Amino acid sequence: MSMQPKGSGEIPAETVRVARAAFPKGSLATRLRDELGLLFTDAEFADLFPTRGRPAWSPAGLALVSVLQFVEGLTDRQAAEAVRARIDVKYALGLELDDPGFDFSVLSEFRDRLAGADGGRRVLDSVLAAAREKGLLKRAGRARTDSTHVLSSARALCWLEMVAETLRAALNALAQAAPDWLAGVAEPDWFRHYATRAEDSRFPTGRANRDEVGTRIGRDGTRLLAAVFAPGAPAGLRGLAEVETLRQTWVQSFHQVDGEVQRRGPKDRPPGALRLVTPYDTDARGSVKRDTMWDGYKVHLTETCEPDTPNLITNVATTVATVADRSMAETIHTQLAARDCAPGEHWVDAGYPTGAALVSARREYGIALHGPLQTDNSAQAAANSGFGQDAFTIDWNGKQARCPGGKTSITWSERLSQRGQPVLRVRFSVLDCRPCLVRQECINSPTAERRELRLRHHDEHHALQAARAEQKTDTWKERYKVRAGVEGTISQGVQRCYLRRSRYRGLAKTSLQHQLTGAAINLARIDAHLTGTPRARTRTSYFTQLRPADQTIDGAKRQKSPE
């Protein structure tokens, strides 16, 4: 299909007349068209379409329909029907009243084009650009970020289902690509075990019997892989996606011991960042956060939080579930700066800030990153006694440290922490530490013979020290309450757009879903701002309102967000 723009973008007079009569007070679609004008143009999506071929429906119109679809929670069929039947949607799109619209399958094809070119980011950027023109988006203000889990569209599988379904999917792909070859390779028992879905059969309940079934599946998959990679097999079979998934799964799940296929032990399996959890969504990963376990992805939402303008989502970042929040601060800042939405203050929870993130945000982007920092994790600080790192004098130029007893360190070397972050290891001499008079206050381990320090590099060390001191003040604690409001944004995304459940398979399409979700929430909030709809207040039960002010809930003080 080719893109061949038609029309001037003006709303037909008859459509305007009927829409005004049908919606005298306006609707979301009509108000947004009147206030923001054309959100998208065909030229923005020109690179997604070839220059020759059957003319495609306007990509600018499809982009708007896709966002409105998320605003109202419509399926593809319902969205296509709205274009044909609803006057306010025709008004927003600038269509004639008798325009027949398009078939619902066009939306799926358009999403494929968007996902392949990170087009969802263009959609969100266009909404933000229109908001900025209307003065609804300020530069260098305040922003807040939080993340939440996202379940894969493929259902969770136990390990036996995982390997059985992976083998069955590979057999079906091979049967389609080379039926005659597979008929000569397949064992007679394979038709009995893998002709139907694993969920349609019953696995044994006993541990020994389940292990035997797993070993049998492992042997069958190993035989199939050996046949596919044998010299006489058709070469094209090795490039099938299902065969590659089978190969990866078998490498991660099985190995051969004395020529026998066996399941790998827990300590012999790859880390969660590499481990496949389902053959039907190979980008999804399994993760755990406190008491939440899920297979899928994670999304990070960043929004403005100014009192006189609507809180607009300025960045949406989607990752696999195993990516830690602490590694995302710089990525989010880079994306915000690229669309000219970098805030002056960025408020986050305890998962994001690190020493490196504090320094990078200030130095590269002029952003003051605020969030609870991890406290000094030394044994002395944990015990709240003895000499912590603050008791030592650091000579950064001389690369030495002086202890409270007046002794100087003997080694200063660069290392990596358990999280892979660069640190400095400073060690003192055993000859100085052993006879020291304050040894008990400095070394609380009975086996340690010397004191060691693990320090951040100069800029990070001072940034952490300054931030920790600031976070102890009542002023900072009061200002930090603004961060809690982003949880309401996540709740709105969940209730309006099903944010925590991926509609599609794969990271690219899940990311597109979240970009469209961000654009949809922005349009809903802009409309609420135009109509003077007040922001929802934090809901508090009647009994909770009776709680004395000095009491806590679950060991933590309740915080309210100044929405």
C-alpha positions as CSV (number, residue, x, y, z in Angstrom):
1,M,0.0,0.0,0.0
2,S,1.2,3.5,-0.8
3,M,0.5,6.8,1.0
4,Q,-1.3,9.3,-1.2
5,P,-2.7,12.2,0.8
6,K,-6.1,13.5,-0.1
7,G,-8.1,16.6,1.0
8,S,-7.1,19.8,2.7
9,G,-7.7,18.7,6.2
10,E,-10.7,21.2,6.6
11,I,-13.9,19.8,8.1
12,P,-16.7,19.7,5.6
13,A,-19.4,22.3,6.2
14,E,-22.2,19.7,6.4
15,T,-20.2,17.7,9.0
16,V,-19.7,20.8,11.1
17,R,-23.4,21.7,10.9
18,V,-24.6,18.3,12.0
19,A,-22.0,17.9,14.7
20,R,-22.9,21.2,16.2
21,A,-26.5,20.3,16.2
22,A,-25.9,16.8,17.6
23,F,-23.4,17.9,20.3
24,P,-24.3,21.5,21.3
25,K,-22.0,21.2,24.4
26,G,-19.3,19.4,22.4
27,S,-17.7,16.0,23.0
28,L,-14.1,15.0,23.7
29,A,-13.4,14.4,20.0
30,T,-14.9,17.7,18.8
31,R,-13.4,19.8,21.6
32,L,-9.9,18.3,20.9
33,R,-10.3,19.1,17.2
34,D,-11.4,22.6,17.9
35,E,-8.7,23.4,20.5
36,L,-5.7,21.4,19.2
37,G,-6.5,21.4,15.5
38,L,-4.9,18.6,13.4
39,L,-2.8,16.5,15.8
40,F,-1.2,14.5,13.0
41,T,-0.3,14.9,9.3
42,D,0.3,12.3,6.7
43,A,3.8,13.6,6.1
44,E,4.8,12.4,9.6
45,F,4.3,8.8,8.5
46,A,5.5,9.0,4.9
47,D,8.5,6.8,5.6
48,L,6.2,3.9,6.7
49,F,4.6,3.5,3.3
50,P,6.1,2.8,-0.2
51,T,5.7,5.3,-3.0
52,R,3.8,2.9,-5.3
53,G,0.8,0.6,-4.7
54,R,-2.8,0.8,-3.8
55,P,-3.6,4.0,-1.9
56,A,-3.8,3.6,1.9
57,W,-6.3,5.2,4.2
58,S,-4.8,8.4,5.7
59,P,-2.1,7.4,8.3
60,A,-2.8,10.7,10.1
61,G,-6.4,9.6,10.5
62,L,-5.4,6.1,11.5
63,A,-3.1,7.6,14.2
64,L,-5.9,9.7,15.6
65,V,-8.3,6.7,15.6
66,S,-5.7,4.6,17.3
67,V,-5.4,7.1,20.1
68,L,-9.2,7.6,20.5
69,Q,-9.5,3.9,20.5
70,F,-7.4,3.8,23.7
71,V,-9.2,6.8,25.2
72,E,-12.5,5.0,25.0
73,G,-11.2,1.4,25.4
74,L,-12.5,0.2,22.0
75,T,-11.6,-2.9,20.1
76,D,-10.5,-2.6,16.4
77,R,-14.0,-3.5,15.2
78,Q,-15.6,-0.9,17.5
79,A,-13.1,1.8,16.5
80,A,-13.8,1.1,12.8
81,E,-17.5,1.2,13.5
82,A,-17.2,4.5,15.3
83,V,-15.5,6.1,12.2
84,R,-18.4,4.9,10.0
85,A,-21.3,5.8,12.4
86,R,-20.3,8.5,14.9
87,I,-20.6,12.2,13.9
88,D,-18.1,13.5,16.5
89,V,-15.4,11.1,15.2
90,K,-16.1,12.2,11.6
91,Y,-15.8,15.8,12.8
92,A,-12.4,15.1,14.5
93,L,-11.2,13.3,11.4
94,G,-12.5,15.9,9.0
95,L,-14.6,13.4,7.0
96,E,-17.8,13.7,5.0
97,L,-20.9,12.3,6.6
98,D,-21.2,9.6,4.0
99,D,-17.5,8.5,4.3
100,P,-17.6,4.7,4.6
101,G,-14.4,4.6,6.8
102,F,-12.2,1.5,6.6
103,D,-12.2,-2.2,7.4
104,F,-11.1,-2.9,11.0
105,S,-8.1,-5.0,9.9
106,V,-6.5,-1.8,8.6
107,L,-5.8,-0.8,12.3
108,S,-3.8,-3.9,12.9
109,E,-1.7,-3.4,9.7
110,F,-1.1,0.2,10.7
111,R,0.1,-0.8,14.1
112,D,2.6,-3.2,12.5
113,R,4.0,-0.3,10.6
114,L,4.2,1.8,13.7
115,A,5.8,-0.9,15.8
116,G,8.5,-1.5,13.2
117,A,9.6,2.1,13.2
118,D,9.0,3.1,16.8
119,G,6.1,5.1,15.5
120,G,4.3,5.2,18.8
121,R,6.9,7.8,20.0
122,R,5.9,10.0,17.0
123,V,2.3,9.8,18.1
124,L,3.0,10.9,21.7
125,D,5.4,13.6,20.5
126,S,2.7,15.1,18.2
127,V,0.2,15.3,21.1
128,L,2.9,17.0,23.3
129,A,3.7,19.4,20.5
130,A,0.1,20.4,20.2
131,A,-0.2,20.9,24.0
132,R,2.9,23.0,24.0
133,E,1.5,25.3,21.4
134,K,-1.6,25.9,23.6
135,G,0.6,26.6,26.6
136,L,-0.4,23.4,28.4
137,L,3.2,22.1,28.6
138,K,5.9,24.0,30.3
139,R,9.7,23.6,30.1
140,A,12.0,23.0,33.0
141,G,9.2,22.4,35.5
142,R,8.6,19.5,37.8
143,A,8.2,15.8,36.7
144,R,7.7,12.5,38.4
145,T,8.3,8.9,37.4
146,D,7.2,5.5,38.5
147,S,7.1,2.0,37.0
148,T,4.7,-0.9,37.1
149,H,4.6,-4.5,35.9
150,V,3.0,-5.5,32.6
151,L,1.7,-9.1,32.0
152,S,2.5,-10.7,28.7
153,S,-0.4,-11.5,26.4
154,A,0.6,-15.1,26.5
155,R,-0.6,-17.0,29.6
156,A,2.0,-18.1,32.1
157,L,3.2,-21.7,31.7
158,C,4.7,-24.2,34.1
159,W,8.0,-25.7,33.1
160,L,6.5,-28.9,31.6
161,E,4.0,-26.9,29.6
162,M,6.8,-24.5,28.5
163,V,9.0,-27.2,27.0
164,A,6.0,-29.2,25.6
165,E,4.5,-26.2,23.9
166,T,7.9,-25.1,22.5
167,L,8.4,-28.5,20.9
168,R,4.8,-28.5,19.6
169,A,5.2,-25.0,18.1
170,A,8.4,-26.1,16.3
171,L,6.7,-29.3,15.0
172,N,3.8,-27.2,13.6
173,A,6.2,-24.7,11.9
174,L,8.2,-27.6,10.4
175,A,5.1,-29.4,9.2
176,Q,4.1,-26.3,7.3
177,A,7.5,-25.6,5.9
178,A,8.6,-29.1,5.0
179,P,5.8,-31.7,5.5
180,D,7.4,-34.5,3.6
181,W,10.7,-34.2,5.4
182,L,9.0,-34.1,8.8
183,A,6.8,-37.1,8.1
184,G,10.0,-39.1,7.6
185,V,11.7,-37.8,10.7
186,A,8.8,-37.8,13.3
187,E,8.7,-40.6,15.8
188,P,5.3,-42.5,16.0
189,D,4.8,-41.4,19.6
190,W,5.2,-37.7,18.7
191,F,1.7,-37.6,17.2
192,R,0.3,-38.9,20.4
193,H,2.2,-36.5,22.7
194,Y,2.4,-33.3,20.6
195,A,-0.6,-33.2,18.3
196,T,-2.7,-31.2,20.8
197,R,-2.0,-28.4,23.2
198,A,-0.2,-29.3,26.4
199,E,-3.1,-27.8,28.4
200,D,-5.5,-30.3,26.9
201,S,-3.6,-33.2,28.5
202,R,-2.9,-34.0,32.1
203,F,0.6,-34.2,33.4
204,P,1.4,-36.7,36.2
205,T,1.0,-35.4,39.8
206,G,4.0,-37.3,41.3
207,R,7.4,-35.7,41.2
208,A,9.2,-38.8,39.8
209,N,6.6,-39.2,37.0
210,R,6.7,-35.5,36.1
211,D,10.5,-35.7,35.9
212,E,10.2,-38.7,33.6
213,V,7.8,-36.8,31.3
214,G,10.2,-33.8,31.2
215,T,13.1,-36.1,30.3
216,R,11.1,-37.7,27.5
217,I,10.2,-34.2,26.1
218,G,13.9,-33.3,26.3
219,R,15.0,-36.4,24.4
220,D,12.3,-35.8,21.7
221,G,13.4,-32.2,21.2
222,T,17.0,-33.1,21.1
223,R,16.3,-35.7,18.3
224,L,14.3,-33.1,16.4
225,L,17.1,-30.5,16.6
226,A,19.7,-33.0,15.5
227,A,17.6,-33.8,12.5
228,V,17.1,-30.2,11.6
229,F,20.8,-29.4,11.8
230,A,21.9,-32.6,10.1
231,P,23.7,-32.1,6.7
232,G,20.8,-33.6,4.7
233,A,18.0,-31.4,6.2
234,P,16.6,-28.5,4.1
235,A,18.7,-25.5,4.9
236,G,15.7,-23.1,5.3
237,L,14.4,-25.0,8.3
238,R,17.2,-23.7,10.6
239,G,16.1,-20.1,10.1
240,L,12.5,-20.7,11.3
241,A,11.7,-18.6,14.4
242,E,10.1,-21.6,16.2
243,V,13.2,-23.7,15.6
244,E,15.4,-21.0,17.0
245,T,13.1,-20.7,20.0
246,L,13.3,-24.5,20.5
247,R,17.1,-24.4,20.3
248,Q,17.4,-21.6,22.9
249,T,14.9,-23.3,25.2
250,W,16.7,-26.7,25.0
251,V,20.1,-25.0,25.7
252,Q,18.6,-23.3,28.8
253,S,16.7,-26.3,30.1
254,F,18.6,-29.5,29.2
255,H,22.1,-30.8,28.9
256,Q,23.7,-34.2,28.2
257,V,25.4,-36.2,30.9
258,D,27.1,-39.4,29.7
259,G,25.1,-39.2,26.5
260,E,21.7,-39.0,28.3
261,V,19.5,-35.9,28.1
262,Q,18.8,-34.4,31.6
263,R,17.2,-31.3,32.9
264,R,19.6,-28.6,34.1
265,G,19.8,-27.9,37.8
266,P,18.7,-24.6,39.3
267,K,22.3,-23.3,39.6
268,D,23.1,-24.3,36.0
269,R,20.3,-22.3,34.3
270,P,20.8,-18.9,32.7
271,P,19.8,-15.7,34.6
272,G,16.3,-14.4,34.3
273,A,17.3,-11.7,31.8
274,L,18.1,-14.4,29.2
275,R,15.6,-17.1,30.2
276,L,12.6,-17.6,27.9
277,V,9.2,-18.1,29.7
278,T,6.9,-18.9,26.8
279,P,7.4,-19.9,23.1
280,Y,4.6,-17.5,22.1
281,D,6.3,-14.3,23.4
282,T,10.0,-14.7,23.2
283,D,10.7,-11.1,24.5
284,A,8.8,-11.6,27.7
285,R,10.8,-12.4,30.9
286,G,9.9,-13.5,34.4
287,S,10.6,-11.2,37.3
288,V,9.7,-10.7,41.0
289,K,9.2,-7.4,42.9
290,R,8.3,-7.9,46.6
291,D,5.2,-10.2,46.5
292,T,4.5,-9.7,42.8
293,M,5.6,-12.3,40.3
294,W,4.9,-11.9,36.6
295,D,6.0,-12.9,33.1
296,G,6.2,-10.0,30.7
297,Y,7.5,-6.4,30.8
298,K,7.8,-3.2,32.8
299,V,6.7,0.3,31.9
300,H,8.0,3.6,33.2
301,L,5.7,6.7,33.0
302,T,6.9,10.2,33.5
303,E,4.5,13.1,33.8
304,T,4.5,16.8,34.6
305,C,3.2,17.9,38.0
306,E,2.4,21.6,37.8
307,P,-0.6,23.1,39.7
308,D,-1.8,25.4,36.9
309,T,-1.6,23.0,33.9
310,P,-2.8,19.4,33.3
311,N,-0.4,16.7,34.3
312,L,0.7,15.4,30.9
313,I,2.7,12.2,30.3
314,T,6.0,13.3,28.7
315,N,7.8,10.0,28.4
316,V,6.9,6.3,28.2
317,A,9.7,3.7,28.4
318,T,8.9,0.0,28.1
319,T,11.5,-2.7,29.0
320,V,11.5,-6.4,29.7
321,A,10.6,-7.3,33.2
322,T,14.1,-7.9,34.4
323,V,15.5,-4.4,33.8
324,A,16.0,-2.7,37.2
325,D,14.6,0.8,37.8
326,R,18.1,2.1,38.8
327,S,19.4,1.6,35.3
328,M,16.6,3.6,33.7
329,A,17.1,7.1,35.1
330,E,19.7,8.2,32.5
331,T,17.6,6.5,29.7
332,I,14.5,8.5,30.7
333,H,16.5,11.7,30.9
334,T,17.9,11.2,27.5
335,Q,14.4,10.6,26.0
336,L,13.0,13.6,27.8
337,A,15.8,15.9,26.6
338,A,15.3,14.6,23.0
339,R,11.7,15.8,22.9
340,D,12.6,19.1,24.8
341,C,10.7,18.0,27.9
342,A,13.6,17.8,30.4
343,P,12.3,19.0,33.8
344,G,14.2,21.1,36.3
345,E,13.2,18.7,39.1
346,H,12.6,15.0,38.7
347,W,10.9,13.2,41.6
348,V,11.2,9.4,41.7
349,D,10.9,6.6,44.2
350,A,13.8,4.7,45.9
351,G,14.4,2.4,42.9
352,Y,15.8,5.0,40.5
353,P,18.4,7.3,42.2
354,T,22.1,6.3,42.4
355,G,25.2,8.3,42.7
356,A,25.9,8.1,39.0
357,A,22.4,9.1,38.2
358,L,22.5,12.1,40.4
359,V,25.7,13.4,38.8
360,S,24.7,12.6,35.2
361,A,21.3,14.2,35.6
362,R,22.8,17.4,36.8
363,R,25.8,17.5,34.5
364,E,24.3,16.3,31.2
365,Y,20.7,17.6,31.4
366,G,20.5,20.2,34.2
367,I,18.0,18.0,36.1
368,A,17.8,17.8,39.9
369,L,17.0,14.2,40.6
370,H,15.2,13.6,43.9
371,G,14.4,10.3,45.4
372,P,15.1,8.3,48.6
373,L,18.7,7.1,48.5
374,Q,20.0,3.9,49.8
375,T,21.6,4.6,53.2
376,D,25.2,3.8,54.2
377,N,25.3,0.0,54.0
378,S,28.4,-0.5,56.1
379,A,28.2,-2.8,59.1
380,Q,28.8,0.1,61.5
381,A,26.0,2.2,59.9
382,A,23.6,-0.8,60.1
383,A,24.4,-1.4,63.8
384,N,24.2,2.4,64.4
385,S,27.4,2.3,66.3
386,G,31.1,2.6,65.6
387,F,32.8,4.6,62.9
388,G,31.0,4.7,59.6
389,Q,32.3,6.1,56.3
390,D,31.6,9.7,57.5
391,A,34.2,9.3,60.3
392,F,37.0,9.0,57.7
393,T,38.8,11.9,56.1
394,I,39.2,11.4,52.3
395,D,42.1,12.9,50.4
396,W,40.8,12.6,46.8
397,N,43.9,14.1,45.2
398,G,46.3,12.0,47.2
399,K,44.1,8.9,46.9
400,Q,44.3,8.2,50.6
401,A,41.9,8.0,53.5
402,R,42.7,8.8,57.2
403,C,40.9,6.9,59.9
404,P,39.6,8.2,63.3
405,G,42.7,6.7,64.9
406,G,45.0,8.9,62.7
407,K,46.3,6.1,60.4
408,T,46.5,6.4,56.6
409,S,45.3,3.8,54.1
410,I,47.8,1.8,52.2
411,T,45.9,0.9,49.0
412,W,43.4,2.7,46.8
413,S,42.1,0.7,43.8
414,E,39.1,0.7,41.5
415,R,36.6,-2.1,41.6
416,L,33.0,-3.0,40.6
417,S,30.2,-3.3,43.2
418,Q,27.8,-6.3,43.3
419,R,25.5,-4.3,41.0
420,G,28.3,-3.7,38.5
421,Q,28.8,0.0,39.4
422,P,32.4,1.4,39.7
423,V,33.6,1.9,43.3
424,L,36.9,2.6,45.0
425,R,38.3,0.0,47.5
426,V,40.4,1.6,50.2
427,R,42.3,-0.7,52.6
428,F,44.2,0.0,55.8
429,S,47.3,-1.9,57.0
430,V,46.9,-4.9,59.3
431,L,49.8,-3.6,61.3
432,D,47.9,-0.4,62.0
433,C,44.5,-1.9,62.7
434,R,45.5,-4.8,64.9
435,P,46.9,-2.8,67.8
436,C,44.6,0.2,67.3
437,L,42.9,1.5,70.5
438,V,39.6,2.1,68.8
439,R,39.5,-1.2,66.9
440,Q,36.2,-2.3,68.5
441,E,34.4,0.8,67.2
442,C,36.0,0.5,63.7
443,I,35.9,-3.2,63.0
444,N,33.0,-5.2,64.3
445,S,33.8,-8.5,62.6
446,P,35.7,-10.9,64.8
447,T,37.5,-12.4,61.7
448,A,38.5,-9.1,59.9
449,E,42.0,-7.9,60.6
450,R,41.8,-4.6,58.8
451,R,39.3,-1.9,57.9
452,E,38.1,-1.5,54.3
453,L,36.1,1.2,52.7
454,R,34.0,1.0,49.5
455,L,33.6,4.6,48.2
456,R,32.0,6.1,45.1
457,H,34.1,8.3,42.9
458,H,34.6,11.9,43.9
459,D,31.5,13.5,42.3
460,E,29.2,10.7,43.1
461,H,30.4,10.5,46.7
462,H,29.8,14.2,47.3
463,A,26.4,14.1,45.5
464,L,25.3,11.2,47.7
465,Q,26.5,12.9,50.8
466,A,24.7,16.2,50.0
467,A,21.5,14.4,48.9
468,R,21.3,12.2,52.1
469,A,21.8,15.3,54.2
470,E,19.0,17.2,52.3
471,Q,16.6,14.2,52.6
472,K,16.7,14.4,56.4
473,T,15.1,17.8,56.4
474,D,11.4,18.4,56.9
475,T,11.3,20.7,53.9
476,W,12.5,18.0,51.5
477,K,10.1,15.5,53.0
478,E,7.2,17.9,52.4
479,R,8.3,18.5,48.8
480,Y,8.7,14.8,48.1
481,K,5.0,14.2,48.6
482,V,4.4,15.4,45.1
483,R,5.8,12.1,43.8
484,A,2.9,10.1,45.1
485,G,0.6,11.5,42.4
486,V,2.1,9.4,39.7
487,E,0.6,6.4,41.3
488,G,-2.8,7.9,40.3
489,T,-1.6,8.1,36.7
490,I,-0.7,4.4,36.7
491,S,-4.2,3.7,38.2
492,Q,-5.8,5.7,35.4
493,G,-3.8,3.8,32.8
494,V,-4.8,0.5,34.3
495,Q,-8.5,1.3,34.5
496,R,-8.9,3.2,31.2
497,C,-6.3,1.4,29.0
498,Y,-5.5,-1.9,30.7
499,L,-1.9,-0.8,31.2
500,R,-0.8,-3.9,33.1
501,R,-1.9,-6.3,30.4
502,S,-0.1,-6.4,27.1
503,R,-2.6,-6.5,24.2
504,Y,0.1,-7.8,21.8
505,R,3.1,-10.1,21.6
506,G,6.6,-8.8,21.7
507,L,8.4,-5.8,23.2
508,A,8.0,-3.6,20.1
509,K,4.2,-3.9,20.0
510,T,3.9,-3.7,23.8
511,S,6.0,-0.5,23.7
512,L,3.6,0.9,21.0
513,Q,0.6,0.1,23.2
514,H,2.1,2.1,26.0
515,Q,3.0,5.0,23.8
516,L,-0.6,5.1,22.6
517,T,-1.8,4.8,26.2
518,G,0.3,7.8,27.2
519,A,-1.2,9.8,24.2
520,A,-4.7,8.8,25.2
521,I,-4.3,9.8,28.8
522,N,-2.9,13.1,27.7
523,L,-5.9,13.8,25.4
524,A,-8.3,12.8,28.3
525,R,-6.5,15.2,30.7
526,I,-6.4,18.0,28.2
527,D,-10.2,17.6,27.7
528,A,-10.7,17.6,31.4
529,H,-8.7,20.8,31.7
530,L,-10.7,22.5,28.9
531,T,-14.0,21.6,30.6
532,G,-12.9,22.5,34.1
533,T,-13.3,19.0,35.4
534,P,-11.6,18.9,38.8
535,R,-8.8,16.4,39.5
536,A,-9.8,13.4,41.6
537,R,-8.8,13.6,45.2
538,T,-7.1,10.8,47.1
539,R,-9.8,8.4,48.4
540,T,-9.6,7.7,52.1
541,S,-12.0,5.5,54.0
542,Y,-14.1,6.9,56.8
543,F,-12.4,4.8,59.4
544,T,-8.9,5.8,58.2
545,Q,-9.9,9.4,58.6
546,L,-10.3,8.8,62.3
547,R,-6.7,7.8,62.6
548,P,-4.7,10.1,64.9
549,A,-2.2,12.2,63.1
550,D,0.9,10.7,64.9
551,Q,0.0,7.1,64.0
552,T,1.3,5.2,61.0
553,I,-0.1,2.7,58.6
554,D,1.9,-0.5,58.0
555,G,4.9,1.1,59.7
556,A,5.0,4.0,57.2
557,K,3.6,7.5,57.4
558,R,0.7,8.2,55.0
559,Q,1.6,10.6,52.2
560,K,-0.9,12.6,50.2
561,S,-0.1,14.1,46.8
562,P,-0.8,17.8,46.3
563,E,-2.6,17.1,43.0
